[in-house]
Amino acid sequence: MGGLPGGELRVLNLNGKLSGEPVTGWLVCLSGEAVIDLPLNNFVRLRPGEGYRVTADEAWTAFDTKEGSVLLLSVDAG
């Protein structure tokens, strides 16, 4: 985990399911492929270079669909 001025960056190596923290920011797929499971039976599939904005009031869970899947979570400065 590393930080930059104005926000916080976290590298998430997916191996199975990961319950997301209640934060607002961007999830960006760095490698592999991931599915972001959202409320109300919605989901987003992320491939390398694709991103999705999460908000603190929306629960999410991430899981890998390919081996070696890595996400970058860029948390907004609060």
Long-range contacts (C-beta under 8 A, 24 or more apart in sequence): 6-77, 7-74, 7-75, 7-76, 7-77, 8-74, 8-75, 8-77, 9-72, 9-73, 9-74, 9-75, 10-72, 10-73, 10-75, 11-70, 11-71, 11-72, 11-73, 12-62, 12-70, 12-71, 12-72, 12-73, 13-69, 13-70, 14-62, 14-63, 14-64, 14-69, 14-70, 14-71, 15-64, 16-63, 16-64, 17-61, 17-62, 17-63, 18-61, 18-62, 18-63, 19-61, 20-54, 20-59, 20-60, 20-61, 20-62, 22-56, 22-57, 22-59, 23-54, 23-56, 23-73, 23-75, 23-76, 24-53, 24-54, 24-55, 24-56, 24-75, 24-76, 25-53, 25-54, 25-73, 25-74, 25-75, 25-76, 26-51, 26-52, 26-53, 26-54, 26-72, 26-73, 26-74, 27-51, 27-52, 27-53, 27-54, 27-62, 27-71, 27-72, 27-73, 28-71, 28-72, 28-74, 29-69, 29-70, 29-71, 29-72, 30-70, 30-71, 30-72, 31-68, 31-69, 31-70, 32-64, 32-65, 32-66, 32-67, 32-68, 32-69, 32-70, 33-64, 33-65, 33-66, 33-69, 34-62, 34-63, 34-64, 34-65, 34-69, 34-71, 35-62, 35-63, 35-65, 36-60, 36-61, 36-62, 37-61, 37-62, 37-63, 46-71
